[in-house]
Amino acid sequence: MKTSDSKQFAQILYSTTIEEHSCIKLVEMDDHLLASLEENKCLFFKGGPHDFTVLTSLDRTYELREAETSNTLLLFPTIELSQNISINRDQDAWQAKQTAGGKLLHTYYETLRCQPKLEKILSLLEPSSFKGLAYEKQIDTEYLYDWERLRRNIQSSDHELEEALTRYSVAIIDGYYRVISFEYKAQALTMMLDVMEENSWRLDQVNKEETFNALKQLIPETVFDIIFYEYAKPNDDDKSLYTYDNEKVCRFLAQVLLAASPVNEYKQFMDAWRMGVPLRMFPKPEYLNGVAITKWNSREARKEIISFPASNLPEDINNRLNELFKVKDKWTIEEITPYILNFGGYTDVNFLLTKYARSSVINGVKHYSSKYHK
């Protein structure tokens, strides 16, 4: 480097009080997070005193993990950059500037995309669950959550939280998010199906408006819509009419039976299930996947159907699979899929099973079992 190339400007860097900038942290960002900031979108740090902190954008959730830098970094917020220093060729003397307030950094935070932490949704909303109009005066307002309060307490991006609320049958009532209780949902869906049978409608000829008018004194419209759209879909040829989803309706009615009796002799349960569904609906054993398991009870010498809902399993994939293989040694792909589908951000169930389980073939059918236990 030649003397003529210098800008005759020196900066003297020193730190006065390290604690002055103790709030400054380095955070690693991928292209998505960086683009969010460049587009003036907000990022949020979320987590309670006993939680691991996460960072969320509008539609993604990231774990934060502290890591060491390869070299010690000295950070100065007011340092002059080369392009901002003008050169005065007529001046021989060098200029000097003292810059204070630096911070030594040995660590930074890695950001790793992860699944949103949604397990708290039900525990937060269940104390104020909607159980029917007759119970509304008993609701303590302390347990009511509007959108802002809910999003502050759930470690999830807004879009992921909104999607989860649709899976948990959550209705907005007077501005508050209320999970519909299982018991009330069972009553409401039964009444909707009764309206269909009373009018002798086919499964694909259900009139939503007439159904609601028949029940509006018993079911608030927002609650009705949540339940109706969960179990019915509009017809392609006539948007004013709807079709009840045979599989979804049968599965929920099976859950009602299982709630009353978690362990059942196979044939007795199947007979009761067939009798409990509307005419022209036909339950199938595979509809139980994700809500119950079928096992042979050697002590009783009988085949049993046992309640085993996916919602009761741990959020961690290793712990979840441990629970699955604990209750049943071997699973077919059809049996295990509802318990791990979309888990950990993966839509490919085969990828998860290849990574966390081992396969074997029994009578020509592939089964999956624990990778580490015989």
CORHU-V969807 format. One line per field, one symbol per residue. ss: DSSP state (H for helix, E for strand, L for the rest). burial: b if it has 24 or more other C-alpha atoms within 12 Angstrom, else e. Layout:
ss = ???
burial = ???
This chain:
ss = LLHHHLLLEEEEEELLLHHHHLLLLLELLLHHHHHHHHLLLLLEEELLLLLLLEEELLLLEEEEEEEEEEEEEEELLLLLLHHHLLLLLLLLLLEEEEEELLEEEEEEEEEEEELLELLHHHHHHHHHLELLHHHHHHLLHHHLLLHHHHHHHLELLHHHHHHHHHHLLEEEELLEEEEELHHHHHHHHHHHHHHHHHLLLLLLLEEHHHHHHHHLLLLLHHHHHHHHHHHEEELLLLLLEEEELHHHHHHHHHHHHHHHLLEEEHHHHHHHHHHHLLLLLLLLHHHHLLLEEEEEELLLLEEEEEELLHHHLLLLHHHHHHHHHHHLLLEEHHHHHHHHLLHHHLLLHHHHHHHHEEEEEELLEEEEEELLLL
burial = eeeeeebebeeeeeeeeeeeeeeeebbbbeeebeeeeeeeeebbbbbeeeeebbbbbbbbbbbbeeeeeeeeeebbeeeeeeeeeeeeeeeeeeeeeeeebbbbbeeebebbbbbbbbbbbbebbbebbbbbeeeeeeeeeeebbbeeebbbbbbbbbebbbebbeebbbbbbeebbbbbbbebbbbbbbbbbebbeeeebebbbbbbeebbebbeeebbbbbbbbbbbbbbbeeeeeeebbbbbbbbbbbbbbbbbbeeeebbbbeebbeebeebbbeebbbebbbbbbbbbbbeeeeeeeebbbbbbbeebebebeebbbbbbeebbbbbbbbbbbbbbebeeeeebbebbeebbbbeeeeeeebbbbeeee
